[in-house]
Amino acid sequence: MAVQLDSRLLEILACPCPEHGALVAGDGTDPAANYLTCSVCHRSYPVTDGIPVLLLDEAVRFDTDPDPTAG
């Protein structure tokens, strides 16, 4: 399932990383479908029950972590 957030909310949300950029919602065709991904640092933040969890400790990187749900 893809992330479904109001476009106005996506405009004001920001990645908590110092090298932050715009957050992009995942779509149903990629492994980051239930995540918001920073367009600059490429960290992906989970969206749980429609609530973005924008904590660096909860972020994953799909470009370097082949299976973020493992282990």
All heavy atoms as a GROMACS GRO file, in nm:
protein
  520
    1MET      N    1   0.084  -0.118   0.000
    1MET     CA    2   0.000   0.000   0.000
    1MET      C    3   0.088   0.125   0.000
    1MET      O    4   0.190   0.129   0.068
    1MET     CB    5  -0.091  -0.001   0.122
    1MET     CG    6  -0.174   0.126   0.136
    1MET     SD    7  -0.270   0.128   0.284
    1MET     CE    8  -0.429   0.105   0.215
    2ALA      N    9   0.050   0.223  -0.075
    2ALA     CA   10   0.127   0.347  -0.085
    2ALA      C   11   0.088   0.445   0.026
    2ALA      O   12  -0.022   0.438   0.080
    2ALA     CB   13   0.103   0.411  -0.221
    3VAL      N   14   0.179   0.533   0.057
    3VAL     CA   15   0.154   0.637   0.156
    3VAL      C   16   0.048   0.732   0.102
    3VAL      O   17   0.057   0.778  -0.011
    3VAL     CB   18   0.284   0.715   0.187
    3VAL    CG1   19   0.256   0.834   0.274
    3VAL    CG2   20   0.386   0.624   0.252
    4GLN      N   21  -0.052   0.761   0.184
    4GLN     CA   22  -0.158   0.852   0.147
    4GLN      C   23  -0.162   0.966   0.248
    4GLN      O   24  -0.218   0.952   0.355
    4GLN     CB   25  -0.293   0.779   0.147
    4GLN     CG   26  -0.296   0.657   0.061
    4GLN     CD   27  -0.370   0.680  -0.068
    4GLN    OE1   28  -0.457   0.763  -0.076
    4GLN    NE2   29  -0.333   0.606  -0.170
    5LEU      N   30  -0.098   1.078   0.215
    5LEU     CA   31  -0.098   1.195   0.301
    5LEU      C   32  -0.145   1.316   0.222
    5LEU      O   33  -0.125   1.324   0.101
    5LEU     CB   34   0.043   1.223   0.356
    5LEU     CG   35   0.102   1.120   0.452
    5LEU    CD1   36   0.244   1.158   0.487
    5LEU    CD2   37   0.019   1.109   0.578
    6ASP      N   38  -0.206   1.409   0.292
    6ASP     CA   39  -0.250   1.533   0.231
    6ASP      C   40  -0.130   1.606   0.171
    6ASP      O   41  -0.024   1.614   0.233
    6ASP     CB   42  -0.318   1.619   0.338
    6ASP     CG   43  -0.381   1.743   0.281
    6ASP    OD1   44  -0.305   1.836   0.245
    6ASP    OD2   45  -0.504   1.747   0.272
    7SER      N   46  -0.145   1.659   0.051
    7SER     CA   47  -0.034   1.728  -0.016
    7SER      C   48   0.013   1.850   0.063
    7SER      O   49   0.132   1.882   0.062
    7SER     CB   50  -0.073   1.767  -0.158
    7SER     OG   51  -0.184   1.855  -0.156
    8ARG      N   52  -0.077   1.916   0.135
    8ARG     CA   53  -0.037   2.031   0.217
    8ARG      C   54   0.052   1.987   0.333
    8ARG      O   55   0.145   2.057   0.370
    8ARG     CB   56  -0.159   2.106   0.269
    8ARG     CG   57  -0.237   2.173   0.156
    8ARG     CD   58  -0.361   2.238   0.206
    8ARG     NE   59  -0.452   2.128   0.243
    8ARG     CZ   60  -0.568   2.143   0.301
    8ARG    NH1   61  -0.610   2.262   0.334
    8ARG    NH2   62  -0.644   2.039   0.329
    9LEU      N   63   0.024   1.869   0.388
    9LEU     CA   64   0.107   1.816   0.496
    9LEU      C   65   0.246   1.782   0.443
    9LEU      O   66   0.347   1.814   0.506
    9LEU     CB   67   0.042   1.692   0.558
    9LEU     CG   68   0.119   1.624   0.669
    9LEU    CD1   69   0.142   1.718   0.787
    9LEU    CD2   70   0.046   1.500   0.716
   10LEU      N   71   0.254   1.721   0.326
   10LEU     CA   72   0.384   1.688   0.267
   10LEU      C   73   0.468   1.813   0.242
   10LEU      O   74   0.590   1.809   0.250
   10LEU     CB   75   0.365   1.612   0.136
   10LEU     CG   76   0.348   1.463   0.149
   10LEU    CD1   77   0.318   1.400   0.014
   10LEU    CD2   78   0.469   1.398   0.212
   11GLU      N   79   0.404   1.925   0.213
   11GLU     CA   80   0.477   2.050   0.189
   11GLU      C   81   0.546   2.102   0.314
   11GLU      O   82   0.652   2.162   0.305
   11GLU     CB   83   0.384   2.157   0.135
   11GLU     CG   84   0.338   2.134  -0.007
   11GLU     CD   85   0.239   2.240  -0.053
   11GLU    OE1   86   0.230   2.348   0.010
   11GLU    OE2   87   0.170   2.213  -0.152
   12ILE      N   88   0.488   2.077   0.432
   12ILE     CA   89   0.546   2.133   0.555
   12ILE      C   90   0.633   2.034   0.632
   12ILE      O   91   0.713   2.075   0.715
   12ILE     CB   92   0.437   2.192   0.648
   12ILE    CG1   93   0.337   2.085   0.692
   12ILE    CG2   94   0.369   2.308   0.582
   12ILE    CD1   95   0.239   2.132   0.796
   13LEU      N   96   0.619   1.904   0.603
   13LEU     CA   97   0.704   1.806   0.670
   13LEU      C   98   0.847   1.818   0.618
   13LEU      O   99   0.869   1.847   0.501
   13LEU     CB  100   0.652   1.664   0.645
   13LEU     CG  101   0.523   1.626   0.712
   13LEU    CD1  102   0.482   1.485   0.669
   13LEU    CD2  103   0.535   1.633   0.863
   14ALA      N  104   0.943   1.794   0.706
   14ALA     CA  105   1.083   1.802   0.666
   14ALA      C  106   1.161   1.687   0.727
   14ALA      O  107   1.132   1.641   0.837
   14ALA     CB  108   1.143   1.934   0.710
   15CYS      N  109   1.261   1.643   0.656
   15CYS     CA  110   1.354   1.542   0.705
   15CYS      C  111   1.431   1.602   0.823
   15CYS      O  112   1.478   1.716   0.815
   15CYS     CB  113   1.448   1.502   0.592
   15CYS     SG  114   1.580   1.392   0.643
   16PRO      N  115   1.447   1.529   0.934
   16PRO     CA  116   1.518   1.582   1.049
   16PRO      C  117   1.670   1.582   1.035
   16PRO      O  118   1.741   1.637   1.119
   16PRO     CB  119   1.474   1.490   1.164
   16PRO     CG  120   1.439   1.362   1.098
   16PRO     CD  121   1.385   1.399   0.963
   17CYS      N  122   1.722   1.526   0.930
   17CYS     CA  123   1.867   1.522   0.905
   17CYS      C  124   1.917   1.661   0.865
   17CYS      O  125   1.847   1.733   0.795
   17CYS     CB  126   1.895   1.420   0.795
   17CYS     SG  127   2.068   1.409   0.748
   18PRO      N  128   2.038   1.700   0.906
   18PRO     CA  129   2.090   1.831   0.866
   18PRO      C  130   2.098   1.851   0.714
   18PRO      O  131   2.082   1.962   0.666
   18PRO     CB  132   2.230   1.834   0.927
   18PRO     CG  133   2.224   1.740   1.042
   18PRO     CD  134   2.128   1.632   1.000
   19GLU      N  135   2.122   1.744   0.637
   19GLU     CA  136   2.127   1.756   0.491
   19GLU      C  137   1.991   1.724   0.432
   19GLU      O  138   1.979   1.644   0.342
   19GLU     CB  139   2.230   1.658   0.431
   19GLU     CG  140   2.367   1.662   0.491
   19GLU     CD  141   2.387   1.559   0.601
   19GLU    OE1  142   2.332   1.449   0.592
   19GLU    OE2  143   2.457   1.591   0.697
   20HIS      N  144   1.886   1.788   0.483
   20HIS     CA  145   1.751   1.749   0.445
   20HIS      C  146   1.703   1.814   0.316
   20HIS      O  147   1.756   1.915   0.271
   20HIS     CB  148   1.653   1.779   0.557
   20HIS     CG  149   1.632   1.926   0.580
   20HIS    ND1  150   1.717   2.000   0.657
   20HIS    CD2  151   1.538   2.011   0.534
   20HIS    CE1  152   1.675   2.125   0.660
   20HIS    NE2  153   1.567   2.134   0.586
   21GLY      N  154   1.602   1.751   0.261
   21GLY     CA  155   1.536   1.800   0.141
   21GLY      C  156   1.389   1.765   0.149
   21GLY      O  157   1.338   1.724   0.253
   22ALA      N  158   1.321   1.779   0.040
   22ALA     CA  159   1.178   1.748   0.034
   22ALA      C  160   1.155   1.599   0.057
   22ALA      O  161   1.235   1.515   0.015
   22ALA     CB  162   1.122   1.788  -0.102
   23LEU      N  163   1.046   1.567   0.125
   23LEU     CA  164   1.008   1.427   0.147
   23LEU      C  165   0.916   1.384   0.034
   23LEU      O  166   0.826   1.456  -0.007
   23LEU     CB  167   0.938   1.412   0.282
   23LEU     CG  168   1.028   1.433   0.403
   23LEU    CD1  169   0.944   1.437   0.530
   23LEU    CD2  170   1.133   1.325   0.413
   24VAL      N  171   0.941   1.263  -0.015
   24VAL     CA  172   0.865   1.207  -0.126
   24VAL      C  173   0.793   1.082  -0.076
   24VAL      O  174   0.855   0.994  -0.016
   24VAL     CB  175   0.958   1.171  -0.244
   24VAL    CG1  176   0.880   1.111  -0.358
   24VAL    CG2  177   1.037   1.293  -0.288
   25ALA      N  178   0.663   1.075  -0.101
   25ALA     CA  179   0.584   0.960  -0.059
   25ALA      C  180   0.612   0.842  -0.151
   25ALA      O  181   0.628   0.858  -0.272
   25ALA     CB  182   0.436   0.993  -0.062
   26GLY      N  183   0.620   0.723  -0.092
   26GLY     CA  184   0.641   0.602  -0.171
   26GLY      C  185   0.515   0.565  -0.246
   26GLY      O  186   0.405   0.605  -0.210
   27ASP      N  187   0.533   0.487  -0.351
   27ASP     CA  188   0.417   0.436  -0.424
   27ASP      C  189   0.414   0.284  -0.411
   27ASP      O  190   0.506   0.223  -0.358
   27ASP     CB  191   0.418   0.480  -0.571
   27ASP     CG  192   0.537   0.430  -0.649
   27ASP    OD1  193   0.581   0.316  -0.624
   27ASP    OD2  194   0.585   0.503  -0.736
   28GLY      N  195   0.310   0.224  -0.455
   28GLY     CA  196   0.290   0.081  -0.435
   28GLY      C  197   0.385  -0.010  -0.510
   28GLY      O  198   0.384  -0.130  -0.490
   29THR      N  199   0.471   0.044  -0.596
   29THR     CA  200   0.558  -0.039  -0.677
   29THR      C  201   0.699  -0.055  -0.622
   29THR      O  202   0.780  -0.125  -0.682
   29THR     CB  203   0.570   0.018  -0.820
   29THR    OG1  204   0.630   0.148  -0.813
   29THR    CG2  205   0.433   0.028  -0.886
   30ASP      N  206   0.731   0.011  -0.512
   30ASP     CA  207   0.868   0.004  -0.461
   30ASP      C  208   0.871  -0.046  -0.317
   30ASP      O  209   0.769  -0.048  -0.249
   30ASP     CB  210   0.940   0.138  -0.474
   30ASP     CG  211   0.877   0.250  -0.394
   30ASP    OD1  212   0.814   0.223  -0.290
   30ASP    OD2  213   0.891   0.365  -0.434
   31PRO      N  214   0.988  -0.090  -0.268
   31PRO     CA  215   0.996  -0.140  -0.131
   31PRO      C  216   0.972  -0.032  -0.027
   31PRO      O  217   0.942  -0.063   0.088
   31PRO     CB  218   1.138  -0.196  -0.120
   31PRO     CG  219   1.213  -0.143  -0.235
   31PRO     CD  220   1.114  -0.103  -0.339
   32ALA      N  221   0.982   0.095  -0.066
   32ALA     CA  222   0.961   0.205   0.027
   32ALA      C  223   0.818   0.258   0.020
   32ALA      O  224   0.792   0.374   0.048
   32ALA     CB  225   1.060   0.317  -0.003
   33ALA      N  226   0.723   0.174  -0.016
   33ALA     CA  227   0.585   0.218  -0.036
   33ALA      C  228   0.524   0.279   0.090
   33ALA      O  229   0.446   0.373   0.081
   33ALA     CB  230   0.499   0.102  -0.085
   34ASN      N  231   0.559   0.230   0.206
   34ASN     CA  232   0.502   0.281   0.331
   34ASN      C  233   0.597   0.375   0.402
   34ASN      O  234   0.597   0.382   0.525
   34ASN     CB  235   0.464   0.165   0.422
   34ASN     CG  236   0.350   0.085   0.363
   34ASN    OD1  237   0.254   0.140   0.310
   34ASN    ND2  238   0.361  -0.045   0.370
   35TYR      N  239   0.677   0.446   0.325
   35TYR     CA  240   0.777   0.536   0.380
   35TYR      C  241   0.773   0.671   0.309
   35TYR      O  242   0.728   0.681   0.196
   35TYR     CB  243   0.918   0.477   0.361
   35TYR     CG  244   0.946   0.356   0.446
   35TYR    CD1  245   0.900   0.230   0.409
   35TYR    CD2  246   1.018   0.368   0.564
   35TYR    CE1  247   0.926   0.119   0.487
   35TYR    CE2  248   1.045   0.256   0.642
   35TYR     CZ  249   0.999   0.133   0.603
   35TYR     OH  250   1.024   0.023   0.681
   36LEU      N  251   0.824   0.773   0.379
   36LEU     CA  252   0.854   0.902   0.318
   36LEU      C  253   1.004   0.906   0.303
   36LEU      O  254   1.078   0.881   0.398
   36LEU     CB  255   0.807   1.017   0.407
   36LEU     CG  256   0.657   1.032   0.426
   36LEU    CD1  257   0.629   1.145   0.525
   36LEU    CD2  258   0.589   1.059   0.294
   37THR      N  259   1.053   0.937   0.185
   37THR     CA  260   1.197   0.935   0.158
   37THR      C  261   1.247   1.074   0.129
   37THR      O  262   1.187   1.148   0.049
   37THR     CB  263   1.227   0.842   0.038
   37THR    OG1  264   1.177   0.712   0.070
   37THR    CG2  265   1.376   0.833   0.012
   38CYS      N  266   1.357   1.112   0.193
   38CYS     CA  267   1.420   1.242   0.172
   38CYS      C  268   1.486   1.243   0.034
   38CYS      O  269   1.560   1.151   0.000
   38CYS     CB  270   1.522   1.270   0.281
   38CYS     SG  271   1.609   1.427   0.259
   39SER      N  272   1.463   1.348  -0.041
   39SER     CA  273   1.518   1.358  -0.175
   39SER      C  274   1.667   1.393  -0.176
   39SER      O  275   1.731   1.383  -0.280
   39SER     CB  276   1.440   1.462  -0.257
   39SER     OG  277   1.448   1.588  -0.193
   40VAL      N  278   1.724   1.430  -0.061
   40VAL     CA  279   1.866   1.466  -0.055
   40VAL      C  280   1.949   1.358   0.014
   40VAL      O  281   2.043   1.305  -0.043
   40VAL     CB  282   1.884   1.602   0.015
   40VAL    CG1  283   2.031   1.635   0.035
   40VAL    CG2  284   1.817   1.712  -0.066
   41CYS      N  285   1.913   1.322   0.138
   41CYS     CA  286   1.995   1.225   0.213
   41CYS      C  287   1.950   1.081   0.189
   41CYS      O  288   2.018   0.988   0.229
   41CYS     CB  289   1.995   1.258   0.362
   41CYS     SG  290   1.840   1.223   0.447
   42HIS      N  291   1.835   1.061   0.127
   42HIS     CA  292   1.780   0.930   0.090
   42HIS      C  293   1.744   0.842   0.209
   42HIS      O  294   1.733   0.720   0.193
   42HIS     CB  295   1.874   0.855  -0.005
   42HIS     CG  296   1.905   0.936  -0.127
   42HIS    ND1  297   1.813   0.956  -0.226
   42HIS    CD2  298   2.015   1.005  -0.163
   42HIS    CE1  299   1.866   1.033  -0.320
   42HIS    NE2  300   1.989   1.064  -0.284
   43ARG      N  301   1.725   0.902   0.326
   43ARG     CA  302   1.673   0.825   0.439
   43ARG      C  303   1.522   0.810   0.419
   43ARG      O  304   1.456   0.901   0.371
   43ARG     CB  305   1.700   0.897   0.570
   43ARG     CG  306   1.844   0.891   0.615
   43ARG     CD  307   1.860   0.969   0.746
   43ARG     NE  308   1.993   0.956   0.799
   43ARG     CZ  309   2.096   1.034   0.767
   43ARG    NH1  310   2.080   1.132   0.678
   43ARG    NH2  311   2.214   1.015   0.821
   44SER      N  312   1.470   0.694   0.459
   44SER     CA  313   1.326   0.667   0.446
   44SER      C  314   1.267   0.653   0.585
   44SER      O  315   1.319   0.579   0.669
   44SER     CB  316   1.303   0.540   0.365
   44SER     OG  317   1.349   0.558   0.233
   45TYR      N  318   1.159   0.725   0.608
   45TYR     CA  319   1.092   0.727   0.738
   45TYR      C  320   0.959   0.655   0.728
   45TYR      O  321   0.879   0.682   0.637
   45TYR     CB  322   1.070   0.872   0.783
   45TYR     CG  323   1.200   0.948   0.795
   45TYR    CD1  324   1.249   1.022   0.689
   45TYR    CD2  325   1.276   0.940   0.911
   45TYR    CE1  326   1.370   1.089   0.698
   45TYR    CE2  327   1.397   1.007   0.921
   45TYR     CZ  328   1.443   1.081   0.815
   45TYR     OH  329   1.563   1.146   0.824
   46PRO      N  330   0.930   0.565   0.822
   46PRO     CA  331   0.805   0.489   0.814
   46PRO      C  332   0.683   0.576   0.840
   46PRO      O  333   0.690   0.676   0.912
   46PRO     CB  334   0.822   0.384   0.925
   46PRO     CG  335   0.916   0.445   1.022
   46PRO     CD  336   1.009   0.530   0.941
   47VAL      N  337   0.574   0.537   0.779
   47VAL     CA  338   0.443   0.597   0.806
   47VAL      C  339   0.360   0.487   0.870
   47VAL      O  340   0.330   0.386   0.807
   47VAL     CB  341   0.378   0.651   0.678
   47VAL    CG1  342   0.239   0.706   0.708
   47VAL    CG2  343   0.467   0.757   0.613
   48THR      N  344   0.327   0.506   0.997
   48THR     CA  345   0.254   0.405   1.074
   48THR      C  346   0.113   0.455   1.103
   48THR      O  347   0.097   0.560   1.167
   48THR     CB  348   0.328   0.376   1.206
   48THR    OG1  349   0.463   0.341   1.177
   48THR    CG2  350   0.261   0.263   1.282
   49ASP      N  351   0.014   0.383   1.056
   49ASP     CA  352  -0.126   0.422   1.073
   49ASP      C  353  -0.152   0.565   1.028
   49ASP      O  354  -0.223   0.641   1.092
   49ASP     CB  355  -0.171   0.403   1.218
   49ASP     CG  356  -0.169   0.259   1.263
   49ASP    OD1  357  -0.195   0.171   1.179
   49ASP    OD2  358  -0.140   0.233   1.381
   50GLY      N  359  -0.088   0.604   0.917
   50GLY     CA  360  -0.108   0.737   0.861
   50GLY      C  361  -0.027   0.846   0.928
   50GLY      O  362  -0.040   0.963   0.894
   51ILE      N  363   0.060   0.811   1.023
   51ILE     CA  364   0.140   0.909   1.096
   51ILE      C  365   0.288   0.892   1.060
   51ILE      O  366   0.346   0.786   1.086
   51ILE     CB  367   0.121   0.894   1.249
   51ILE    CG1  368  -0.025   0.912   1.284
   51ILE    CG2  369   0.210   0.993   1.324
   51ILE    CD1  370  -0.060   0.873   1.426
   52PRO      N  371   0.350   0.995   1.001
   52PRO     CA  372   0.492   0.986   0.968
   52PRO      C  373   0.577   0.984   1.095
   52PRO      O  374   0.556   1.065   1.185
   52PRO     CB  375   0.519   1.113   0.888
   52PRO     CG  376   0.386   1.165   0.848
   52PRO     CD  377   0.290   1.117   0.951
   53VAL      N  378   0.670   0.892   1.103
   53VAL     CA  379   0.761   0.881   1.217
   53VAL      C  380   0.896   0.939   1.172
   53VAL      O  381   0.980   0.869   1.118
   53VAL     CB  382   0.776   0.735   1.264
   53VAL    CG1  383   0.867   0.726   1.385
   53VAL    CG2  384   0.640   0.675   1.294
   54LEU      N  385   0.913   1.070   1.193
   54LEU     CA  386   1.030   1.140   1.143
   54LEU      C  387   1.140   1.146   1.249
   54LEU      O  388   1.179   1.252   1.297
   54LEU     CB  389   0.992   1.281   1.097
   54LEU     CG  390   0.890   1.285   0.984
   54LEU    CD1  391   0.850   1.428   0.952
   54LEU    CD2  392   0.945   1.217   0.860
   55LEU      N  393   1.190   1.030   1.284
   55LEU     CA  394   1.298   1.016   1.382
   55LEU      C  395   1.418   0.952   1.312
   55LEU      O  396   1.403   0.850   1.244
   55LEU     CB  397   1.256   0.928   1.498
   55LEU     CG  398   1.135   0.976   1.580
   55LEU    CD1  399   1.091   0.869   1.677
   55LEU    CD2  400   1.168   1.105   1.651
   56LEU      N  401   1.536   1.011   1.329
   56LEU     CA  402   1.655   0.956   1.265
   56LEU      C  403   1.680   0.811   1.306
   56LEU      O  404   1.726   0.731   1.226
   56LEU     CB  405   1.777   1.042   1.296
   56LEU     CG  406   1.782   1.176   1.222
   56LEU    CD1  407   1.899   1.260   1.273
   56LEU    CD2  408   1.793   1.155   1.073
   57ASP      N  409   1.647   0.776   1.430
   57ASP     CA  410   1.666   0.639   1.478
   57ASP      C  411   1.575   0.539   1.407
   57ASP      O  412   1.602   0.420   1.405
   57ASP     CB  413   1.642   0.629   1.628
   57ASP     CG  414   1.749   0.698   1.709
   57ASP    OD1  415   1.857   0.727   1.653
   57ASP    OD2  416   1.726   0.724   1.828
   58GLU      N  417   1.466   0.585   1.352
   58GLU     CA  418   1.370   0.497   1.284
   58GLU      C  419   1.392   0.493   1.133
   58GLU      O  420   1.329   0.413   1.064
   58GLU     CB  421   1.227   0.545   1.312
   58GLU     CG  422   1.187   0.540   1.458
   58GLU     CD  423   1.175   0.398   1.510
   58GLU    OE1  424   1.129   0.311   1.435
   58GLU    OE2  425   1.211   0.376   1.626
   59ALA      N  426   1.480   0.577   1.082
   59ALA     CA  427   1.502   0.586   0.937
   59ALA      C  428   1.580   0.465   0.886
   59ALA      O  429   1.662   0.407   0.957
   59ALA     CB  430   1.578   0.714   0.904
   60VAL      N  431   1.552   0.429   0.762
   60VAL     CA  432   1.626   0.324   0.692
   60VAL      C  433   1.673   0.380   0.559
   60VAL      O  434   1.623   0.482   0.512
   60VAL     CB  435   1.540   0.196   0.670
   60VAL    CG1  436   1.503   0.131   0.800
   60VAL    CG2  437   1.417   0.226   0.588
   61ARG      N  438   1.769   0.311   0.500
   61ARG     CA  439   1.817   0.350   0.368
   61ARG      C  440   1.800   0.230   0.276
   61ARG      O  441   1.870   0.130   0.291
   61ARG     CB  442   1.962   0.393   0.374
   61ARG     CG  443   1.979   0.529   0.434
   61ARG     CD  444   2.120   0.570   0.415
   61ARG     NE  445   2.123   0.705   0.366
   61ARG     CZ  446   2.220   0.788   0.395
   61ARG    NH1  447   2.321   0.750   0.467
   61ARG    NH2  448   2.216   0.910   0.348
   62PHE      N  449   1.707   0.240   0.184
   62PHE     CA  450   1.681   0.130   0.093
   62PHE      C  451   1.792   0.113  -0.010
   62PHE      O  452   1.811   0.006  -0.064
   62PHE     CB  453   1.546   0.147   0.024
   62PHE     CG  454   1.432   0.122   0.118
   62PHE    CD1  455   1.364   0.228   0.176
   62PHE    CD2  456   1.393  -0.005   0.150
   62PHE    CE1  457   1.260   0.205   0.263
   62PHE    CE2  458   1.290  -0.029   0.238
   62PHE     CZ  459   1.223   0.078   0.294
   63ASP      N  460   1.868   0.219  -0.036
   63ASP     CA  461   1.975   0.209  -0.135
   63ASP      C  462   2.096   0.131  -0.081
   63ASP      O  463   2.175   0.080  -0.157
   63ASP     CB  464   2.019   0.346  -0.186
   63ASP     CG  465   2.064   0.440  -0.075
   63ASP    OD1  466   2.045   0.409   0.044
   63ASP    OD2  467   2.117   0.547  -0.109
   64THR      N  468   2.111   0.118   0.052
   64THR     CA  469   2.223   0.046   0.110
   64THR      C  470   2.179  -0.075   0.191
   64THR      O  471   2.260  -0.161   0.222
   64THR     CB  472   2.306   0.137   0.203
   64THR    OG1  473   2.222   0.186   0.306
   64THR    CG2  474   2.367   0.250   0.124
   65ASP      N  475   2.053  -0.084   0.227
   65ASP     CA  476   2.002  -0.192   0.310
   65ASP      C  477   1.907  -0.275   0.226
   65ASP      O  478   1.793  -0.235   0.202
   65ASP     CB  479   1.930  -0.133   0.432
   65ASP     CG  480   1.889  -0.240   0.532
   65ASP    OD1  481   1.915  -0.358   0.509
   65ASP    OD2  482   1.828  -0.203   0.633
   66PRO      N  483   1.947  -0.394   0.180
   66PRO     CA  484   1.864  -0.472   0.089
   66PRO      C  485   1.732  -0.517   0.149
   66PRO      O  486   1.635  -0.532   0.080
   66PRO     CB  487   1.950  -0.592   0.052
   66PRO     CG  488   2.055  -0.598   0.155
   66PRO     CD  489   2.072  -0.459   0.211
   67ASP      N  490   1.726  -0.541   0.280
   67ASP     CA  491   1.602  -0.583   0.343
   67ASP      C  492   1.589  -0.515   0.479
   67ASP      O  493   1.632  -0.568   0.580
   67ASP     CB  494   1.597  -0.735   0.360
   67ASP     CG  495   1.461  -0.781   0.414
   67ASP    OD1  496   1.368  -0.699   0.424
   67ASP    OD2  497   1.450  -0.900   0.446
   68PRO      N  498   1.527  -0.394   0.484
   68PRO     CA  499   1.518  -0.319   0.609
   68PRO      C  500   1.429  -0.386   0.713
   68PRO      O  501   1.437  -0.352   0.829
   68PRO     CB  502   1.462  -0.184   0.565
   68PRO     CG  503   1.389  -0.214   0.440
   68PRO     CD  504   1.462  -0.326   0.374
   69THR      N  505   1.346  -0.482   0.674
   69THR     CA  506   1.260  -0.549   0.771
   69THR      C  507   1.328  -0.668   0.837
   69THR      O  508   1.276  -0.724   0.931
   69THR     CB  509   1.130  -0.596   0.702
   69THR    OG1  510   1.164  -0.686   0.598
   69THR    CG2  511   1.052  -0.478   0.646
   70ALA      N  512   1.445  -0.707   0.786
   70ALA     CA  513   1.516  -0.822   0.841
   70ALA      C  514   1.585  -0.785   0.972
   70ALA      O  515   1.633  -0.676   0.988
   70ALA     CB  516   1.618  -0.874   0.741
   71GLY      N  517   1.585  -0.880   1.062
   71GLY     CA  518   1.664  -0.876   1.176
   71GLY      C  519   1.655  -0.788   1.283
   71GLY      O  520   1.706  -0.764   1.375
   0.00000   0.00000   0.00000
